Amino acid sequence: MSIDAIQPDQIELQTKRSRLGSLMGIQVVGIGSSTPARAIRNEDLAELGYDADWIVQRTGILERRHVEPGEATSDLAIEAARRCIVDAGVDPAEIDLVLLGTYTPDLLMPATASLIQDRLDLCAPAMDIQAACASFIFAMITGAQFISTGCNRLVLVIGADCNSRVTDPTDERTFPLFGDAAGAVLLASGGNDQGLLSYAVGSDGSGTELLYRPMGGSRMPFTTAAETDGQHFMRMEGRPIYKWAIRLLRETVTEVLQDAEMTLDEVDLVIFHQANIRIINSAVKDLGIDPQKVFNNLERYGNTSSASIPLALDEAFREGRIRPGSHVLFSGFGAGLAWGTVLMKW
């Protein structure tokens, strides 16, 4: 049955089982982020007919950042990467792998990671990893595996998206939620007690049509036909995604903590994907997390998709909330449906 034939209230997603793992001996040696200069406030959207009060009450978002015409995902990613490299104080020639998590590449071909590799003048293979809002988590776990196996010594992992390019300006329930940004980390070998203490990752393709872009792939190539108007934009069924996300966070956080044989009392900082403040608050309440341990920047940037987690990690680090030895819990989730929850010792 097509998603168009049923109502959102009739959709009940069952969270698929996650795959659990652990990758120790990994450390973050550099971190950086980048956001566009142009801020789009709720008041600005109200001038276009949007309900500013609804945006705040339903999402917690006050403003978001949009790229200027001519700017693309790689531009944000490169700036975040440069700041990350400076922060690490390493020779860029030592970087031997580039991983970009994104669902808004500059081009469908080649990989945007290759464009980044070229503009940064790196001697490294480069590839994109696409898991929508969970892309950075998937890319970080992948990069940690390359280091753990000894294949690479210094891996640049970036999460970046230009959501303003793929959201429908006439969709009052979706367009205000999203912003543009990028974040990056440099991964290297670390001490035996550093790394991903536990992680849970998973996918559930049965929820594909709850959050997707119909046009642009091999099933529906781009066309100017009138009957396909608007199908190049993102489509989202918010209500079932909302319910699924809350349940997902509750289940995966519990799984990761149990696997690591730790409790929330031992966690120093919690960062959930900055999608909706009601999702975050519900998960915090359900899990019994001390709100003082939760870092949010949603009100300033909105949902930045692949950039959500690394952007928050960078800001939390700059504020001194992440130090060597900190236990940091973070989770990304979104279209795919895909998710990843990580408990890391910094």
N, C-alpha and C positions, 0 to 999 in steps of 0.2 A: 504493500500500500504506500502511495506517495505521501510525503509529509504534508502536502497541501490538502489531503483528504481528511486529516484528523486535526483535532484541536489540541493546543499545548497542554491543557489539563489532562488529556488522555495519555500523554507520554510519560512513562515511568522507566527511567534508565536504571539498570542494575549495575553497580560498579563491578567491573571485571577484576579478577585477582591480579595483583601487581607481582612483578618479578623483583625479588630482593637481592641485594648484593652489598659488597663492601670493598673499598679501594683505599688502602692505607699507603703511607709513604709519599703522599702528594701534598703540595703546599701552593698557596697563591702568593706569588712574589711581586705582583703588580696589579693595579686596578685603576679603571678610569671610566668616564661616561661622557656623553654629549647630548645636549638637547637643542632644538632650534631656538632662535632668538624670538620668534613670533609667538606671543601668548594669545590664545583665544579664550577670553573670559566668558562665563555664563551670560553676563550682561551683553556681550557682543552677539551671542547666539539669540538672545531675547529680541534684539533688534531685527532678527531675521524671522521671528515668529515662534521661536522655541520657548518652552516654559522653563525659565531659569529655576524656579522653586522646585519643580518636579525633578530636575537634574540633581540638585543638592540632596533632596529628601530620599531619592531612590538610589543614588550612587555615591554621594559624598564628594563629588568632583566640583571644584570651583573654577578651574581653568585647565587647559591642555596646550601643548605646543604643536605647531604645524610647520612643516618645511615650506620654504619659498618656492615659487615656480622655478623649475630647472634643477632643484636639489633632489637627491635620491638617497636611498638607503645606504649606499656605499659611502656617501659624504659624511653621514653621521657616524658610521662604523669606523671610518678612517680617523676621524677626530678622537673618538673614544679610545681607539687603539694607540694613537700617538700619546695620549695622556697616560695610558696604561704603561707603555714602554718607558716613558720618562719616570713614572712613579717607581718602576722596577729598577731603573738605573742599569739596564743591560744593553749590550751591543745588539742592535736589531739583526745583525748577521747571525746571531746565535739562535734566532727563532727558526724552528725547523718544521712547523706545521701550523696552518691557519684553518680554523673551523668557524664558520659563520652560521648562527642560528637565525633564520628569517623565513617569513612566508611572503614577504614583499620584495623579491629580488629586483635589482635594476633591470635585468633582462631575463627572459625565460631560458636563454642560453647565451653565453656560458655562465658558470657559477659566479655569483657576485663576489664570493671569497677570492676568486682569481683576480678580479679587478682591484680588490683591496691589496692583495699580495703584490701586484704590479706597482700600484701607486705608493706603497710603503717600501718598495724596492727590496723585498725579502726574497731570500733563496729558500723557498719552502713550498711543498705541495699545499693546495688549498681546496676546500670543498664546502658546499652548503649542506646544512642539516635542517630539514623542514618538519617540524612538529608543532606548528602554530605557536601558541603562547607558551608551550612547554619546550620550545626549540633550544633555548639556552641550557636548560637542565640536561636535555639529551646530548647537546654538544659538549657540555662540561664533563659528563660521565664518559663520553667517547674520548675526549682529550686525556682524562685521567687514566684511561685504559692504555692509551698509547705510551704514556710515561711509565706506567706500572710494568709494562712488558719490556721496557728498554728500547722501544722503537724510536722514541723521540725524547729530547731533553728539555725543550722549552716550547710549549704549545700556547698559541694565542687563540683564546676562545671569545667570540663576540656574539652578543645578542642585539639585533637591530631591526626595526620595522618603521615604515612610513605608512601608518594606518590611514592617514588623511587621503592617500591615493586610492584606497580601495573601499572606503565607506561612502554610502549614499547620502549626500547632503540633504536630501528630502526625507530621509528616514529619521524622524524625531526621537525614536526609541533606541537607535544605534549610533548615529553620527556623533552625538555629544560625548559618548563614552570613551572614545579613543584619541590617543595622541601619538606623536612621533618621538623617537629617542633611540639611543644606543648605549650599550655598556660593554666593557671588556675586562677580562682577567688574563693574566699570564700564569700558567701552571708549570711547575717544575717538581723535581724529586724533593721530598722533605723527610723529616724524621719518622721513625716507625710509629709514633703516636699521633702523627698528623694525617689528615685526609678525610675521606668519606667514610665515616664510621658505619653508616648504613644508608642505603637508598632504596626507594621503591619506584619502579617505572612501569608504565603500562599503556595499552591502547585499546580502544573499543570502537571499531569501525561501524558498528550498528547505529551509532549516533551521528554519522557523517552529515546527514541533512539538517541537523539542528544548528550547525554552524559551518558554513562553507561558501565558496565562490563558484557558481555554476559554470561560468564561461572562462575560457583561457587555456584549457587543457585539450587533450586529444579527443575527449568525448564531445566537447562543444567548443571548437576553435573560435577565436575572435571573429566577429562578423558585424557589419553595419545594418543588418536586417532589422526593420522596425519592430518585429515581434520579439526580438531578443533584447530590446532596450532595457538597460539597467542590470542585466544579468552578469555583468563584469564586476558588480559590487558584492561585498560581503552580505550574506543573509544569516540572521540569527533568530532562533526561538529562545528568547530570554528566560522564560519561566522554567522550563525543564532543565536548562543549563544551570540556572541558579540552584535548584534543588539538588542536582547531581553534584555540583561543586562543593556544597556544604557537606554532603555525605562523604565525598571523596576525601576531603581534607581530614575529616574525623577518622576515617578508616586508615588512610596511609600514614598519618602522623602516629597513630597508635601502633601500626605495623613496624615502622622504622624505630620507634623508641623501644619496643619489645625486642626487636632484632639486635639492637645495640646494648640491651640490658641497662637502659637509662630511664630516668623519669624527667618530666617537664621541669622539676625543681633544679635539675642539673643543666638545663638549657639556658644560655645567656641571652640569646636574641632569636626572635621569630620573624620571618619575612614571608608573607603569603603573596601570591600573584596579585598585583594591584588591579583587580578587575572591577570590584564593587565593594563599597565599605560594608554593606549589609552582609555579604558573603563572609568577609573577614570577621566582622563582629560576631556573627552566628557561630563560626568555627571556634573562635576564641572562647565564647561562652560554653559551647558544647564540650570542649576539651578541658575547660577549667584552666586556661592559660592566664597568667598574670598579665593584664593589659600593659603594664609598664615594660614588659619584655618585647612587645610587638612594635615593629617599625613600619610606619605607613608614610608614603608621599603621594598617595592617590589624588589628594585634593589639588595638587599643583600640576600633575602631569596626565591624569586619567590613566586609562589602560594602554600601556605602551607595548603590549604583546611580548615579543621575544626579548625586548629590552627591560621589561618590568623588574625581573630579579636582579640582573647586574647593576642597573641604575640604583636600585634601593641598597644593594650591597655597598656600592661606592659611597653613597651619601652617608650610610650608617658608619662606614669605616672612617670617613672624614670627620664625623662627629665624635669619634672615639668610642663608639659602641661595639666595635670589633677589635680585639687585640690578640696577640699570639696566645694560643691556648683557649680562646673562646669557643664555646659550643654553639654553633649557628644552625638553626633549622629553617630551611626554605623550601617552598613548593610552587611549581608552575603547572598550569592546567588549561586546556582549551580544546580547539577544534581537533578532530581526529577520530573520535575524542582521544586525547593524549594527556598524560600527566607524569610528573616526576617530583618526588619528595626526597630531600636530602638532609641528613644530619652530618654536619662537618665539624671537625676540630681544626680550627684555624692555625 
